[in-house]
Amino acid sequence: MINFFRKTAVLFIGLVLASWLPTTLAASKILIPAAPRVAASSYFLMDFNSGRVLVEKNADKKLPPASLTKIMTVYVVFRELSNGHLTLDEKVTISKKAWQTPGSRMFIEVNKQVAIKDLLKGVIIQSGNDASVALAEHVAGDESTFAALMNQHAQRLGMTNTHFENSMGLPHDNHYTTARDLAKLTQALIREFPDYYKWDAEKEFTYNNITQHNRNKLLWRDESVDGVKTGYTEEAGYCMVASARRNDMRLISVVMGTASENARANESQTLLNYGFRFFETHKLYDAMASLTEARVWKGDSKKLQLGLPNDLFVTIPRRHFNDLKAETQVDNRITAPVKEGEAVGTLNVTLAGDVIINKPLIALTTVAKGSLIQRLYDEALLLMEH
């Protein structure tokens, strides 16, 4: 039981670190150069760790994703691998349907057996439609069932404006996504499967004595870029999801509907350069680290440590880290029982007077009811306060 009388503690970031919530800083206080103009139907730039959106335009507009679809295809397969349902060396028998799939190809042959690892590289590096279908059929029995699985994962990841009809991105009226949703998907893929994600940085792959190069031109231009995927259909235009890491900061960019292969690379580079030049990201609090302490009444313990359930990062304009200020607000009438994970306070962080964080503080441990004597004693103390 928690009442609404609160006590407040102010923490300075130089000593105790904090977190963030996206907001617009007052232009009169901190000046940030305007976002660059990007020649694309839709585009999006966000920090990987904090999730802060740095640039966006038409980010929730439903558009055909072309081969960007394959980010979800490999994500689903990675999930199956991590769950132990598949192995990288497992062989897949190539169907006639997979072999006949139009568009970009890995050049697998019908009835041949191909390792899942090779098929994944064929999708990631060569953008093979045939490899995508082969994986879909192996995982789910047929491509339509696999598409349903893709949609389940999309829903779980919060991709609210996405629907898939196939594993490769061929045009369909009911096959669409958004720049924002693709960034969410890419964030999940990199976070959950860092070892598999390393394949995105490979510049070429040879299968069946045929060497094909990765279509991500930024892999050759910018050594900080290590993924992710390109796509093209006449309906979608030239699309690209890219990710780059410089020092401890990783960004994810999405461009959809650009005019050419060079354009999608150039516009992606423009977004990434803007983000790295004008923003910086810091890890602030570790998950489950104690940030403050609260008094607990009528419990088997008088003290309760409060913290945050997840690691927290902040992305802010460069050279303004020392301007951050954190404040915790904790109810001083916390009464046992208190369950671990229960919200019992709030963390607020301001930058130049603007609130950029509002996160619930949780109990890091459980506090059970105290003995009858302890409860009566605390009740008497509480009555005396009034």
GIUR-V179060 format. One record per residue. RES is the residue in three letters. D_FIRST is the distance of its C-alpha to the first C-alpha in Angstrom with 1 decimal. Layout:
[[RES & D_FIRST] [RES & D_FIRST]]
//
This chain:
[[MET & 0.0] [ILE & 3.8] [ASN & 6.8] [PHE & 10.3] [PHE & 12.3] [ARG & 13.6] [LYS & 16.2] [THR & 19.0] [ALA & 21.5] [VAL & 24.7] [LEU & 26.4] [PHE & 30.1] [ILE & 31.1] [GLY & 34.1] [LEU & 31.9] [VAL & 28.7] [LEU & 29.0] [ALA & 27.0] [SER & 27.2] [TRP & 28.2] [LEU & 27.8] [PRO & 31.1] [THR & 32.3] [THR & 35.6] [LEU & 36.4] [ALA & 38.3] [ALA & 42.0] [SER & 42.9] [LYS & 40.8] [ILE & 41.4] [LEU & 44.4] [ILE & 44.5] [PRO & 47.7] [ALA & 47.7] [ALA & 47.2] [PRO & 50.5] [ARG & 52.3] [VAL & 52.2] [ALA & 54.8] [ALA & 52.6] [SER & 51.2] [SER & 47.7] [TYR & 46.3] [PHE & 43.1] [LEU & 42.3] [MET & 39.0] [ASP & 37.9] [PHE & 37.2] [ASN & 34.5] [SER & 32.4] [GLY & 33.3] [ARG & 34.3] [VAL & 36.9] [LEU & 39.9] [VAL & 42.4] [GLU & 42.4] [LYS & 44.8] [ASN & 44.6] [ALA & 42.0] [ASP & 40.7] [LYS & 44.3] [LYS & 45.1] [LEU & 48.2] [PRO & 50.3] [PRO & 49.4] [ALA & 52.6] [SER & 52.3] [LEU & 48.9] [THR & 47.9] [LYS & 48.8] [ILE & 45.8] [MET & 43.8] [THR & 46.6] [VAL & 46.4] [TYR & 42.6] [VAL & 42.6] [VAL & 45.3] [PHE & 43.4] [ARG & 40.4] [GLU & 42.8] [LEU & 44.2] [SER & 40.9] [ASN & 39.9] [GLY & 43.2] [HIS & 44.7] [LEU & 47.5] [THR & 49.5] [LEU & 51.3] [ASP & 54.6] [GLU & 54.2] [LYS & 57.2] [VAL & 57.0] [THR & 60.1] [ILE & 60.9] [SER & 61.4] [LYS & 64.1] [LYS & 61.5] [ALA & 59.9] [TRP & 63.3] [GLN & 64.4] [THR & 61.3] [PRO & 62.6] [GLY & 61.6] [SER & 60.9] [ARG & 61.6] [MET & 61.3] [PHE & 64.6] [ILE & 63.5] [GLU & 66.0] [VAL & 65.7] [ASN & 65.3] [LYS & 64.8] [GLN & 61.9] [VAL & 59.8] [ALA & 57.0] [ILE & 53.5] [LYS & 53.5] [ASP & 56.7] [LEU & 55.4] [LEU & 52.3] [LYS & 54.5] [GLY & 56.7] [VAL & 53.8] [ILE & 52.3] [ILE & 55.5] [GLN & 58.1] [SER & 55.9] [GLY & 57.7] [ASN & 57.1] [ASP & 58.9] [ALA & 56.5] [SER & 53.5] [VAL & 54.8] [ALA & 55.7] [LEU & 52.2] [ALA & 50.7] [GLU & 53.0] [HIS & 52.4] [VAL & 48.6] [ALA & 48.3] [GLY & 51.8] [ASP & 52.6] [GLU & 51.6] [SER & 50.0] [THR & 47.5] [PHE & 46.9] [ALA & 46.2] [ALA & 43.6] [LEU & 42.0] [MET & 42.2] [ASN & 40.4] [GLN & 37.6] [HIS & 37.1] [ALA & 37.4] [GLN & 34.6] [ARG & 32.3] [LEU & 33.1] [GLY & 32.4] [MET & 36.1] [THR & 35.6] [ASN & 39.2] [THR & 41.1] [HIS & 43.2] [PHE & 45.7] [GLU & 48.8] [ASN & 50.5] [SER & 50.1] [MET & 52.5] [GLY & 52.1] [LEU & 55.2] [PRO & 55.0] [HIS & 53.4] [ASP & 52.1] [ASN & 48.7] [HIS & 48.4] [TYR & 46.5] [THR & 43.9] [THR & 42.9] [ALA & 43.1] [ARG & 39.3] [ASP & 38.8] [LEU & 41.6] [ALA & 39.9] [LYS & 36.6] [LEU & 38.8] [THR & 40.7] [GLN & 37.6] [ALA & 36.3] [LEU & 39.8] [ILE & 40.2] [ARG & 36.8] [GLU & 36.9] [PHE & 40.6] [PRO & 42.0] [ASP & 44.9] [TYR & 46.1] [TYR & 45.7] [LYS & 48.4] [TRP & 51.0] [ASP & 50.4] [ALA & 52.2] [GLU & 55.3] [LYS & 58.2] [GLU & 60.3] [PHE & 60.5] [THR & 63.6] [TYR & 63.8] [ASN & 67.0] [ASN & 69.0] [ILE & 67.6] [THR & 65.7] [GLN & 63.4] [HIS & 61.6] [ASN & 58.0] [ARG & 58.1] [ASN & 55.5] [LYS & 57.9] [LEU & 55.3] [LEU & 55.5] [TRP & 59.0] [ARG & 58.3] [ASP & 55.0] [GLU & 54.3] [SER & 50.5] [VAL & 50.3] [ASP & 49.5] [GLY & 49.0] [VAL & 48.3] [LYS & 50.3] [THR & 52.9] [GLY & 53.9] [TYR & 56.6] [THR & 57.8] [GLU & 59.8] [GLU & 56.9] [ALA & 54.3] [GLY & 56.5] [TYR & 56.0] [CYS & 52.4] [MET & 50.7] [VAL & 47.4] [ALA & 47.8] [SER & 45.7] [ALA & 46.6] [ARG & 45.3] [ARG & 46.5] [ASN & 45.2] [ASP & 41.4] [MET & 41.1] [ARG & 41.5] [LEU & 42.1] [ILE & 42.5] [SER & 44.9] [VAL & 45.9] [VAL & 49.0] [MET & 50.2] [GLY & 53.5] [THR & 55.6] [ALA & 59.4] [SER & 60.5] [GLU & 59.8] [ASN & 60.3] [ALA & 58.2] [ARG & 55.1] [ALA & 55.5] [ASN & 56.3] [GLU & 53.4] [SER & 51.0] [GLN & 52.4] [THR & 52.1] [LEU & 48.4] [LEU & 47.7] [ASN & 49.9] [TYR & 48.0] [GLY & 44.6] [PHE & 45.8] [ARG & 47.8] [PHE & 45.3] [PHE & 41.8] [GLU & 40.3] [THR & 37.4] [HIS & 35.5] [LYS & 33.0] [LEU & 30.1] [TYR & 27.2] [ASP & 27.5] [ALA & 25.0] [MET & 22.3] [ALA & 23.8] [SER & 21.6] [LEU & 21.6] [THR & 19.4] [GLU & 17.4] [ALA & 14.0] [ARG & 13.1] [VAL & 10.5] [TRP & 9.9] [LYS & 10.8] [GLY & 11.7] [ASP & 15.2] [SER & 15.6] [LYS & 15.0] [LYS & 15.6] [LEU & 14.4] [GLN & 17.0] [LEU & 16.3] [GLY & 18.9] [LEU & 20.2] [PRO & 20.9] [ASN & 24.6] [ASP & 27.5] [LEU & 27.7] [PHE & 31.0] [VAL & 32.2] [THR & 35.5] [ILE & 36.9] [PRO & 40.3] [ARG & 42.5] [ARG & 42.6] [HIS & 39.4] [PHE & 37.1] [ASN & 37.1] [ASP & 36.0] [LEU & 32.5] [LYS & 29.6] [ALA & 26.0] [GLU & 22.9] [THR & 19.4] [GLN & 16.5] [VAL & 13.4] [ASP & 10.3] [ASN & 11.3] [ARG & 8.2] [ILE & 6.4] [THR & 5.4] [ALA & 7.2] [PRO & 7.9] [VAL & 8.2] [LYS & 11.0] [GLU & 14.1] [GLY & 14.5] [GLU & 11.0] [ALA & 11.4] [VAL & 9.9] [GLY & 12.9] [THR & 16.4] [LEU & 19.9] [ASN & 22.7] [VAL & 26.3] [THR & 29.2] [LEU & 32.9] [ALA & 35.3] [GLY & 32.7] [ASP & 31.6] [VAL & 28.1] [ILE & 28.9] [ILE & 25.5] [ASN & 22.0] [LYS & 20.1] [PRO & 16.5] [LEU & 15.8] [ILE & 14.3] [ALA & 13.4] [LEU & 16.8] [THR & 16.0] [THR & 13.8] [VAL & 12.3] [ALA & 12.4] [LYS & 11.6] [GLY & 14.3] [SER & 17.2] [LEU & 17.3] [ILE & 19.1] [GLN & 16.6] [ARG & 13.7] [LEU & 16.2] [TYR & 17.4] [ASP & 14.2] [GLU & 13.6] [ALA & 17.1] [LEU & 16.8] [LEU & 14.0] [LEU & 16.3] [MET & 19.1] [GLU & 17.7] [HIS & 18.0]]
//
